[in-house]
Amino acid sequence: MKIIIYVQRVIFVCVLAFMVQACNNDGFEDPVNEAPTSEDMPWQANTMLKVTADSLQYAFIWERDLLTYNEYWKNEEVILHMKLESVLTSKQLDKVEFYINAEEKDGYNAQAPYDKANFLIETITDFNDERSFDLVIPAPTVYDLFKNKFEYNRNTQLAREGDIFEIKWVIYAKDGSVIDTRESSSIDNRFGFATIFQDFAPPVWAGDFAYEWIDMGWGISYYDPSIVIGTTGIMTIQQVDASNYTISNIHFGHSSGRAGTLYYEFDTGLVESESTLNDTWVISNIDGASLDIAFTNNWSSGYGYWGTVRLTRTDGANWPSNIHTAE
């Protein structure tokens, strides 16, 4: 038993002596290396292209006018604001190439196998000290690139709802080294945008309108002799918001006229009038650019203050066929 204890003590003393000697050895190196700094890493690891879409021109926008049924590009240019952050100086950078790919809903590139073809759309070679620049992407140019790849017919109309585009880039240094994001799936190495379809509800009641008095009560001319059958003029209506409009004289130029408000629902065509005299409009005889408005109010029964005018648009458009007032 004493022999075993003695052997253990000898082993412990030897190990302790070895540890002391190792700690005092000037040639000892810590096996744990320090983490590399940014200066030790290649420039690609310290380079990033930041992309921000313009607040107004962030997508291709195709619009349909619900009044004329015309369809057109509301916005046919996407503008992307770029800032290239890198340890390289502007003089060390050679160029940045931008490539675009596309996908159409239920068609080209919507499912595997995907076509990874990327078309070169722009090359930037001049860099300012901040290395910031704009990339302008025209819709007609982009759609022309993919005209032979899209599966849906684009002969009569380029845009189609569900079209998506993706921008990737290749950054070149003067020494020939590159960053190529075309094969990358990282969200930081691409920028996508879509073609947006939207309907435009025109400001139907906004603008200048020609009026003609075609019928009236006895009080109209009595209180304003300048107003007789056949009197004409121009009235201006201003839009407040999507559904509300203001009229400076809801009585079509009469000296006793008051300000009024119109409420208009584009989808249903319903028109409602409002004023301090409780004016009520009845719309009839819609004929292209003209319609008739018969109005009555608090003064009508006692003072013969009522009338009918023919209101004609001056903007070249017709009134919507569903326009009406409540029964």
VEXKEZA-600674 format. One record per residue: residue number from 0; x, y, z of N, C-alpha, C in turn. Coordinates in steps of 0.1 Angstrom, whole numbers, plus 5000, padded with zeros to 4 digits. Layout:
N
ATOM num n.xx n.yy n.zz ca.xx ca.yy ca.zz c.xx c.yy c.zz
ATOM NUM    X    Y    Z     X     Y     Z    X    Y    Z
...
# end
This chain:
327
ATOM num n.xx n.yy n.zz ca.xx ca.yy ca.zz c.xx c.yy c.zz
ATOM   0 5008 4988 5000  5000  5000  5000 5009 5012 5000
ATOM   1 5020 5013 5008  5029  5024  5009 5036 5026 4996
ATOM   2 5039 5014 4989  5046  5015  4976 5038 5022 4966
ATOM   3 5025 5019 4965  5016  5026  4955 5015 5040 4957
ATOM   4 5014 5045 4970  5013  5059  4973 5026 5066 4969
ATOM   5 5037 5060 4972  5050  5066  4968 5051 5068 4953
ATOM   6 5047 5058 4945  5048  5059  4931 5039 5070 4926
ATOM   7 5027 5072 4931  5018  5083  4927 5024 5096 4930
ATOM   8 5031 5098 4941  5037  5111  4945 5048 5114 4935
ATOM   9 5056 5104 4931  5067  5106  4921 5061 5111 4908
ATOM  10 5050 5105 4903  5044  5108  4890 5039 5123 4891
ATOM  11 5033 5127 4902  5027  5140  4904 5038 5151 4903
ATOM  12 5049 5148 4910  5061  5157  4911 5067 5159 4897
ATOM  13 5068 5148 4889  5073  5149  4876 5065 5157 4866
ATOM  14 5051 5155 4867  5042  5163  4858 5043 5177 4862
ATOM  15 5043 5181 4875  5044  5194  4879 5056 5201 4874
ATOM  16 5067 5194 4875  5080  5200  4871 5080 5202 4856
ATOM  17 5073 5193 4848  5072  5195  4833 5064 5208 4830
ATOM  18 5053 5210 4838  5045  5221  4835 5052 5234 4838
ATOM  19 5060 5235 4849  5067  5247  4853 5077 5250 4843
ATOM  20 5084 5240 4838  5094  5242  4828 5088 5247 4815
ATOM  21 5076 5241 4811  5070  5246  4798 5066 5260 4799
ATOM  22 5061 5264 4811  5056  5278  4813 5068 5288 4812
ATOM  23 5080 5283 4816  5091  5292  4816 5099 5292 4803
ATOM  24 5094 5284 4793  5102  5282  4781 5099 5294 4772
ATOM  25 5110 5301 4768  5108  5313  4760 5103 5310 4746
ATOM  26 5105 5298 4742  5101  5294  4728 5087 5289 4727
ATOM  27 5079 5290 4738  5065  5284  4738 5056 5294 4730
ATOM  28 5048 5288 4721  5038  5296  4713 5024 5291 4717
ATOM  29 5015 5301 4718  5001  5299  4721 4995 5293 4709
ATOM  30 4989 5280 4710  4983  5274  4698 4971 5281 4693
ATOM  31 4965 5290 4700  4953  5297  4696 4957 5310 4689
ATOM  32 4954 5311 4676  4958  5322  4668 4947 5334 4670
ATOM  33 4952 5346 4668  4943  5357  4669 4934 5358 4656
ATOM  34 4921 5363 4658  4912  5364  4647 4917 5374 4636
ATOM  35 4916 5370 4624  4921  5379  4613 4913 5392 4613
ATOM  36 4920 5403 4610  4914  5416  4609 4909 5418 4594
ATOM  37 4902 5429 4592  4896  5432  4579 4908 5434 4569
ATOM  38 4919 5439 4574  4930  5442  4565 4936 5429 4560
ATOM  39 4934 5418 4567  4940  5405  4563 4931 5398 4553
ATOM  40 4919 5402 4551  4909  5395  4543 4910 5402 4529
ATOM  41 4906 5394 4518  4905  5399  4505 4895 5410 4503
ATOM  42 4896 5419 4493  4888  5430  4492 4873 5427 4490
ATOM  43 4871 5415 4484  4857  5410  4482 4849 5409 4495
ATOM  44 4856 5405 4506  4850  5404  4519 4846 5417 4525
ATOM  45 4852 5428 4520  4849  5441  4525 4843 5450 4515
ATOM  46 4835 5444 4506  4829  5452  4495 4814 5448 4495
ATOM  47 4805 5459 4494  4791  5456  4493 4785 5467 4485
ATOM  48 4775 5463 4476  4767  5473  4468 4754 5474 4475
ATOM  49 4751 5486 4480  4738  5489  4486 4729 5495 4476
ATOM  50 4717 5489 4475  4707  5493  4465 4694 5498 4471
ATOM  51 4690 5510 4467  4677  5516  4472 4669 5520 4460
ATOM  52 4656 5516 4460  4648  5520  4449 4643 5534 4451
ATOM  53 4641 5542 4440  4636  5555  4441 4622 5555 4446
ATOM  54 4619 5565 4454  4606  5565  4461 4594 5566 4451
ATOM  55 4596 5572 4440  4586  5574  4430 4587 5564 4418
ATOM  56 4599 5561 4415  4601  5552  4403 4607 5539 4408
ATOM  57 4599 5531 4415  4604  5519  4422 4600 5506 4414
ATOM  58 4591 5508 4404  4586  5496  4397 4580 5501 4384
ATOM  59 4579 5491 4374  4572  5494  4362 4557 5494 4365
ATOM  60 4550 5505 4361  4536  5506  4365 4528 5507 4352
ATOM  61 4519 5498 4350  4509  5498  4339 4496 5502 4344
ATOM  62 4490 5512 4337  4478  5518  4343 4466 5517 4332
ATOM  63 4454 5515 4338  4442  5515  4329 4433 5526 4334
ATOM  64 4429 5535 4325  4421  5546  4329 4406 5541 4328
ATOM  65 4400 5542 4339  4386  5536  4340 4376 5545 4333
ATOM  66 4380 5557 4329  4370  5566  4322 4371 5564 4307
ATOM  67 4384 5564 4302  4386  5563  4288 4389 5548 4283
ATOM  68 4393 5540 4293  4397  5526  4291 4410 5525 4283
ATOM  69 4417 5536 4282  4430  5536  4276 4440 5529 4286
ATOM  70 4450 5522 4281  4460  5516  4289 4474 5521 4285
ATOM  71 4483 5523 4294  4495  5529  4291 4505 5527 4302
ATOM  72 4518 5530 4300  4528  5530  4310 4526 5543 4319
ATOM  73 4523 5541 4332  4523  5552  4341 4537 5555 4346
ATOM  74 4545 5544 4347  4559  5546  4350 4567 5535 4342
ATOM  75 4575 5539 4332  4582  5530  4324 4597 5530 4327
ATOM  76 4601 5536 4338  4615  5536  4342 4617 5533 4357
ATOM  77 4625 5523 4360  4628  5521  4374 4642 5527 4377
ATOM  78 4643 5535 4387  4656  5541  4391 4660 5535 4404
ATOM  79 4673 5530 4404  4679  5524  4416 4691 5533 4420
ATOM  80 4691 5537 4432  4702  5544  4438 4712 5535 4444
ATOM  81 4725 5535 4438  4735  5526  4442 4746 5533 4450
ATOM  82 4751 5526 4460  4763  5530  4467 4772 5518 4469
ATOM  83 4784 5519 4463  4794  5508  4464 4804 5511 4476
ATOM  84 4802 5503 4486  4811  5504  4498 4822 5494 4497
ATOM  85 4835 5498 4497  4846  5489  4495 4859 5495 4501
ATOM  86 4868 5485 4505  4881  5490  4510 4889 5495 4498
ATOM  87 4885 5491 4486  4892  5496  4474 4889 5511 4471
ATOM  88 4898 5518 4466  4896  5532  4462 4889 5532 4449
ATOM  89 4884 5544 4445  4878  5545  4432 4887 5542 4421
ATOM  90 4900 5545 4423  4910  5543  4413 4913 5528 4411
ATOM  91 4911 5520 4422  4914  5506  4421 4902 5498 4415
ATOM  92 4890 5504 4414  4879  5498  4408 4879 5500 4393
ATOM  93 4875 5489 4386  4875  5490  4371 4861 5493 4366
ATOM  94 4851 5484 4369  4838  5486  4364 4828 5478 4372
ATOM  95 4815 5481 4371  4804  5472  4376 4795 5470 4365
ATOM  96 4792 5457 4362  4783  5453  4352 4770 5448 4359
ATOM  97 4758 5453 4353  4745  5449  4358 4738 5440 4349
ATOM  98 4733 5429 4354  4725  5419  4346 4711 5418 4351
ATOM  99 4702 5414 4342  4688  5413  4346 4682 5399 4342
ATOM 100 4674 5394 4350  4666  5382  4347 4652 5384 4349
ATOM 101 4643 5375 4344  4629  5378  4345 4621 5365 4348
ATOM 102 4609 5367 4353  4600  5356  4355 4586 5361 4352
ATOM 103 4578 5353 4346  4564  5357  4343 4554 5347 4351
ATOM 104 4543 5352 4355  4534  5344  4363 4529 5333 4355
ATOM 105 4530 5320 4360  4526  5308  4353 4532 5306 4340
ATOM 106 4544 5312 4338  4550  5311  4325 4565 5309 4326
ATOM 107 4573 5317 4318  4587  5317  4318 4593 5318 4332
ATOM 108 4602 5309 4335  4609  5309  4348 4601 5308 4361
ATOM 109 4588 5304 4359  4579  5303  4371 4582 5291 4379
ATOM 110 4588 5280 4373  4591  5268  4380 4603 5262 4374
ATOM 111 4609 5252 4381  4621  5245  4377 4618 5237 4364
ATOM 112 4628 5235 4356  4642  5240  4356 4642 5255 4352
ATOM 113 4650 5263 4360  4650  5277  4358 4661 5281 4347
ATOM 114 4657 5291 4340  4667  5296  4330 4674 5307 4337
ATOM 115 4687 5305 4339  4695  5315  4346 4702 5325 4337
ATOM 116 4697 5326 4325  4702  5336  4316 4701 5350 4321
ATOM 117 4711 5357 4321  4711  5371  4326 4716 5380 4314
ATOM 118 4708 5390 4311  4712  5400  4301 4719 5412 4307
ATOM 119 4730 5416 4301  4737  5427  4305 4729 5440 4301
ATOM 120 4726 5448 4311  4718  5460  4308 4726 5473 4310
ATOM 121 4737 5473 4318  4744  5486  4320 4758 5482 4325
ATOM 122 4767 5491 4322  4781  5490  4327 4785 5504 4333
ATOM 123 4789 5504 4345  4793  5516  4351 4809 5516 4352
ATOM 124 4815 5526 4347  4830  5527  4347 4835 5539 4354
ATOM 125 4827 5549 4356  4831  5561  4363 4826 5562 4377
ATOM 126 4835 5564 4387  4831  5564  4401 4836 5577 4407
ATOM 127 4826 5583 4415  4830  5595  4422 4836 5590 4436
ATOM 128 4841 5600 4444  4847  5596  4456 4838 5588 4465
ATOM 129 4825 5591 4465  4815  5584  4473 4811 5570 4467
ATOM 130 4815 5568 4454  4811  5556  4447 4796 5554 4447
ATOM 131 4789 5565 4444  4774  5564  4444 4770 5568 4429
ATOM 132 4759 5561 4425  4755  5564  4411 4740 5558 4410
ATOM 133 4733 5562 4399  4720  5557  4397 4720 5547 4385
ATOM 134 4711 5537 4386  4709  5528  4375 4695 5530 4371
ATOM 135 4693 5534 4358  4680  5536  4352 4677 5525 4343
ATOM 136 4665 5518 4345  4661  5506  4338 4648 5509 4330
ATOM 137 4649 5510 4317  4637  5513  4309 4629 5501 4306
ATOM 138 4616 5501 4308  4607  5490  4306 4607 5485 4292
ATOM 139 4606 5494 4282  4606  5489  4268 4619 5481 4264
ATOM 140 4630 5486 4269  4643  5479  4267 4643 5465 4273
ATOM 141 4639 5464 4286  4639  5452  4293 4630 5442 4287
ATOM 142 4618 5446 4283  4608  5437  4277 4613 5432 4264
ATOM 143 4620 5440 4256  4625  5436  4244 4636 5425 4245
ATOM 144 4643 5425 4256  4653  5415  4259 4647 5401 4260
ATOM 145 4635 5401 4266  4629  5388  4269 4617 5384 4260
ATOM 146 4616 5391 4249  4605  5389  4240 4605 5375 4234
ATOM 147 4616 5369 4233  4617  5355  4228 4617 5344 4239
ATOM 148 4617 5349 4251  4617  5339  4262 4603 5338 4269
ATOM 149 4596 5349 4269  4583  5349  4275 4574 5339 4268
ATOM 150 4566 5332 4276  4557  5322  4270 4543 5328 4266
ATOM 151 4540 5340 4272  4527  5346  4268 4529 5357 4258
ATOM 152 4520 5358 4249  4521  5368  4238 4522 5382 4243
ATOM 153 4532 5389 4238  4534  5403  4242 4534 5412 4230
ATOM 154 4528 5408 4219  4527  5416  4207 4519 5428 4208
ATOM 155 4507 5427 4215  4498  5438  4216 4500 5446 4228
ATOM 156 4505 5439 4239  4508  5446  4251 4520 5440 4258
ATOM 157 4530 5449 4261  4542  5443  4267 4540 5438 4281
ATOM 158 4534 5446 4289  4533  5443  4303 4523 5432 4306
ATOM 159 4525 5424 4316  4516  5414  4320 4516 5413 4335
ATOM 160 4505 5412 4342  4505  5412  4356 4512 5400 4361
ATOM 161 4521 5402 4371  4529  5391  4377 4543 5390 4371
ATOM 162 4547 5399 4362  4561  5400  4357 4570 5404 4369
ATOM 163 4581 5397 4370  4591  5400  4381 4605 5401 4374
ATOM 164 4613 5410 4379  4626  5412  4374 4636 5412 4385
ATOM 165 4648 5407 4382  4659  5406  4392 4672 5411 4387
ATOM 166 4678 5420 4394  4691  5426  4390 4702 5420 4398
ATOM 167 4713 5416 4392  4725  5411  4398 4737 5418 4392
ATOM 168 4748 5417 4398  4760  5425  4393 4773 5418 4394
ATOM 169 4783 5423 4387  4797  5418  4387 4805 5430 4389
ATOM 170 4813 5430 4400  4822  5441  4403 4837 5437 4400
ATOM 171 4843 5445 4392  4857  5442  4387 4867 5452 4394
ATOM 172 4878 5446 4399  4889  5455  4403 4899 5456 4392
ATOM 173 4908 5466 4393  4918  5468  4382 4927 5457 4381
ATOM 174 4929 5449 4392  4939  5438  4391 4933 5425 4385
ATOM 175 4920 5426 4380  4914  5415  4374 4905 5406 4383
ATOM 176 4906 5408 4396  4897  5400  4405 4883 5406 4405
ATOM 177 4873 5398 4408  4859  5401  4407 4851 5397 4419
ATOM 178 4839 5403 4420  4828  5397  4427 4816 5395 4418
ATOM 179 4812 5382 4416  4802  5379  4407 4790 5373 4415
ATOM 180 4779 5381 4415  4767  5377  4423 4757 5369 4415
ATOM 181 4760 5366 4402  4750  5360  4394 4746 5346 4399
ATOM 182 4756 5339 4405  4753  5326  4410 4750 5326 4425
ATOM 183 4749 5337 4431  4746  5338  4446 4731 5338 4448
ATOM 184 4728 5332 4459  4713  5332  4464 4711 5342 4475
ATOM 185 4722 5349 4479  4720  5358  4491 4712 5370 4487
ATOM 186 4703 5374 4496  4694  5385  4494 4702 5398 4492
ATOM 187 4714 5399 4498  4723  5411  4497 4729 5412 4483
ATOM 188 4729 5402 4475  4735  5402  4462 4726 5402 4450
ATOM 189 4714 5408 4452  4704  5409  4442 4694 5419 4446
ATOM 190 4686 5424 4436  4675  5433  4438 4664 5430 4429
ATOM 191 4652 5428 4434  4641  5425  4426 4630 5436 4426
ATOM 192 4623 5436 4415  4611  5445  4414 4601 5439 4405
ATOM 193 4589 5444 4405  4578  5438  4397 4572 5448 4388
ATOM 194 4564 5444 4379  4555  5452  4371 4541 5453 4378
ATOM 195 4537 5465 4381  4525  5467  4389 4514 5471 4380
ATOM 196 4502 5465 4381  4490  5468  4373 4481 5476 4383
ATOM 197 4476 5487 4378  4467  5495  4386 4456 5502 4378
ATOM 198 4445 5504 4383  4434  5511  4377 4435 5526 4382
ATOM 199 4432 5535 4373  4432  5549  4376 4417 5554 4376
ATOM 200 4412 5558 4387  4399  5565  4387 4401 5579 4385
ATOM 201 4398 5584 4373  4400  5598  4370 4392 5608 4379
ATOM 202 4397 5620 4381  4389  5630  4388 4378 5635 4379
ATOM 203 4367 5627 4378  4357  5630  4368 4351 5644 4369
ATOM 204 4349 5649 4382  4342  5661  4384 4352 5673 4386
ATOM 205 4365 5671 4383  4375  5682  4385 4377 5689 4372
ATOM 206 4378 5702 4372  4381  5709  4360 4371 5720 4357
ATOM 207 4372 5725 4345  4363  5735  4340 4351 5729 4332
ATOM 208 4339 5733 4334  4327  5728  4328 4319 5740 4322
ATOM 209 4314 5738 4310  4305  5748  4304 4291 5745 4308
ATOM 210 4283 5755 4312  4269  5753  4315 4260 5762 4307
ATOM 211 4248 5758 4305  4238  5765  4298 4225 5763 4306
ATOM 212 4218 5774 4309  4205  5773  4316 4194 5770 4305
ATOM 213 4187 5759 4308  4177  5754  4298 4163 5754 4304
ATOM 214 4162 5756 4317  4149  5757  4324 4151 5764 4337
ATOM 215 4141 5771 4343  4142  5778  4355 4129 5782 4361
ATOM 216 4129 5784 4374  4117  5789  4381 4117 5805 4380
ATOM 217 4106 5811 4384  4105  5825  4382 4114 5833 4391
ATOM 218 4119 5827 4402  4127  5834  4411 4142 5836 4407
ATOM 219 4146 5827 4397  4160  5828  4392 4162 5842 4386
ATOM 220 4155 5846 4376  4157  5859  4369 4153 5870 4378
ATOM 221 4143 5868 4387  4139  5878  4396 4150 5883 4405
ATOM 222 4157 5874 4411  4168  5877  4420 4181 5880 4413
ATOM 223 4182 5876 4400  4194  5879  4392 4190 5880 4377
ATOM 224 4187 5892 4373  4182  5894  4359 4192 5889 4348
ATOM 225 4205 5888 4352  4215  5883  4342 4213 5869 4338
ATOM 226 4206 5861 4346  4203  5847  4343 4190 5845 4337
ATOM 227 4190 5841 4324  4178  5838  4317 4180 5825 4310
ATOM 228 4169 5820 4303  4171  5808  4295 4181 5810 4284
ATOM 229 4191 5802 4283  4201  5803  4273 4214 5809 4279
ATOM 230 4214 5814 4291  4226  5820  4297 4237 5809 4298
ATOM 231 4249 5812 4295  4260  5802  4295 4271 5808 4304
ATOM 232 4280 5799 4307  4292  5803  4315 4301 5791 4318
ATOM 233 4311 5793 4325  4321  5783  4329 4321 5782 4344
ATOM 234 4320 5770 4349  4321  5767  4363 4333 5758 4366
ATOM 235 4341 5761 4377  4352  5753  4380 4349 5745 4393
ATOM 236 4353 5732 4392  4351  5723  4403 4365 5717 4407
ATOM 237 4368 5717 4419  4381  5713  4424 4380 5700 4432
ATOM 238 4389 5691 4430  4389  5678  4438 4396 5680 4451
ATOM 239 4390 5675 4462  4395  5675  4475 4403 5662 4478
ATOM 240 4396 5651 4475  4402  5638  4476 4396 5629 4465
ATOM 241 4398 5616 4467  4393  5607  4456 4378 5608 4454
ATOM 242 4370 5611 4464  4356  5611  4462 4349 5625 4464
ATOM 243 4356 5634 4469  4350  5647  4473 4355 5659 4464
ATOM 244 4345 5668 4461  4348  5679  4452 4342 5691 4458
ATOM 245 4347 5703 4455  4341  5716  4460 4338 5724 4448
ATOM 246 4326 5731 4449  4322  5741  4439 4320 5754 4445
ATOM 247 4326 5764 4439  4325  5778  4445 4311 5783 4444
ATOM 248 4303 5780 4434  4290  5784  4432 4281 5773 4427
ATOM 249 4274 5766 4436  4267  5755  4432 4254 5758 4424
ATOM 250 4251 5771 4422  4240  5776  4414 4244 5781 4401
ATOM 251 4255 5777 4395  4258  5779  4382 4258 5794 4378
ATOM 252 4266 5802 4385  4268  5816  4382 4258 5825 4388
ATOM 253 4248 5821 4394  4237  5830  4400 4243 5838 4411
ATOM 254 4239 5851 4412  4245  5860  4422 4241 5855 4436
ATOM 255 4230 5848 4438  4227  5842  4451 4232 5829 4454
ATOM 256 4241 5824 4445  4247  5811  4446 4256 5809 4458
ATOM 257 4257 5798 4463  4265  5794  4475 4275 5784 4471
ATOM 258 4285 5782 4480  4295  5771  4478 4288 5758 4480
ATOM 259 4293 5748 4474  4287  5734  4476 4298 5724 4475
ATOM 260 4293 5712 4478  4302  5700  4478 4296 5689 4470
ATOM 261 4304 5682 4463  4299  5670  4456 4306 5658 4461
ATOM 262 4298 5647 4463  4304  5634  4466 4301 5625 4454
ATOM 263 4312 5618 4450  4311  5609  4438 4318 5596 4440
ATOM 264 4310 5585 4437  4316  5572  4438 4318 5567 4424
ATOM 265 4331 5565 4421  4335  5562  4407 4329 5548 4403
ATOM 266 4330 5538 4412  4326  5525  4409 4311 5524 4406
ATOM 267 4303 5531 4414  4288  5530  4412 4283 5542 4403
ATOM 268 4290 5553 4402  4285  5564  4395 4276 5573 4403
ATOM 269 4274 5571 4416  4265  5579  4424 4271 5593 4426
ATOM 270 4262 5603 4425  4266  5617  4427 4256 5622 4438
ATOM 271 4262 5629 4448  4254  5635  4458 4259 5649 4460
ATOM 272 4249 5659 4462  4253  5673  4464 4250 5677 4478
ATOM 273 4257 5687 4483  4255  5692  4496 4258 5707 4497
ATOM 274 4250 5714 4504  4252  5729  4506 4244 5733 4518
ATOM 275 4247 5746 4522  4239  5751  4533 4225 5753 4531
ATOM 276 4221 5753 4518  4206  5754  4514 4200 5741 4511
ATOM 277 4207 5730 4514  4202  5716  4511 4199 5714 4496
ATOM 278 4208 5718 4488  4206  5717  4474 4206 5702 4470
ATOM 279 4196 5698 4462  4195  5685  4457 4196 5685 4442
ATOM 280 4205 5677 4436  4207  5676  4422 4200 5663 4417
ATOM 281 4194 5664 4405  4189  5652  4398 4195 5652 4384
ATOM 282 4203 5642 4381  4210  5641  4368 4202 5633 4358
ATOM 283 4201 5638 4346  4194  5631  4335 4200 5634 4322
ATOM 284 4195 5628 4312  4198  5631  4298 4213 5631 4296
ATOM 285 4220 5620 4300  4234  5619  4297 4236 5616 4283
ATOM 286 4244 5624 4276  4246  5623  4262 4261 5626 4259
ATOM 287 4270 5616 4260  4284  5619  4257 4290 5628 4267
ATOM 288 4294 5640 4262  4301  5649  4271 4292 5658 4279
ATOM 289 4279 5657 4277  4269  5666  4284 4259 5658 4292
ATOM 290 4254 5665 4302  4243  5659  4310 4235 5671 4315
ATOM 291 4223 5668 4320  4214  5678  4325 4213 5677 4340
ATOM 292 4213 5688 4347  4212  5688  4362 4201 5697 4366
ATOM 293 4191 5691 4372  4180  5699  4378 4182 5701 4393
ATOM 294 4182 5713 4398  4185  5715  4412 4173 5722 4419
ATOM 295 4171 5718 4431  4161  5724  4440 4168 5726 4454
ATOM 296 4162 5735 4462  4168  5737  4476 4157 5743 4485
ATOM 297 4161 5749 4496  4152  5754  4506 4144 5766 4500
ATOM 298 4149 5773 4490  4142  5784  4485 4132 5781 4473
ATOM 299 4132 5768 4469  4125  5765  4457 4110 5767 4458
ATOM 300 4104 5761 4468  4089  5761  4468 4083 5775 4471
ATOM 301 4090 5783 4479  4084  5796  4483 4089 5807 4474
ATOM 302 4100 5806 4467  4106  5817  4460 4109 5813 4445
ATOM 303 4104 5802 4440  4106  5798  4426 4120 5797 4422
ATOM 304 4129 5793 4432  4143  5793  4430 4147 5779 4427
ATOM 305 4146 5775 4415  4150  5762  4410 4154 5764 4395
ATOM 306 4162 5754 4390  4166  5755  4376 4172 5742 4371
ATOM 307 4173 5742 4358  4180  5731  4351 4190 5736 4341
ATOM 308 4202 5730 4342  4213  5734  4334 4219 5722 4326
ATOM 309 4224 5725 4315  4231  5715  4307 4246 5717 4309
ATOM 310 4252 5707 4315  4266  5708  4319 4275 5700 4309
ATOM 311 4285 5706 4303  4292  5700  4292 4307 5700 4296
ATOM 312 4313 5688 4295  4328  5687  4297 4336 5695 4287
ATOM 313 4347 5700 4291  4356  5707  4282 4369 5700 4280
ATOM 314 4370 5688 4285  4383  5681  4285 4384 5670 4273
ATOM 315 4373 5670 4265  4373  5660  4254 4368 5646 4258
ATOM 316 4365 5644 4270  4360  5631  4275 4345 5631 4276
ATOM 317 4340 5619 4277  4325  5617  4279 4323 5614 4294
ATOM 318 4311 5617 4298  4307  5613  4311 4306 5598 4312
ATOM 319 4309 5592 4324  4307  5578  4325 4292 5574 4324
ATOM 320 4290 5563 4317  4276  5559  4314 4268 5556 4327
ATOM 321 4274 5553 4338  4267  5549  4350 4265 5561 4359
ATOM 322 4268 5573 4355  4267  5584  4364 4252 5587 4367
ATOM 323 4249 5589 4380  4235  5591  4383 4234 5597 4397
ATOM 324 4222 5602 4401  4219  5607  4414 4208 5598 4420
ATOM 325 4207 5598 4433  4197  5590  4440 4183 5593 4436
ATOM 326 4175 5582 4436  4161  5584  4432 4153 5593 4443
# end
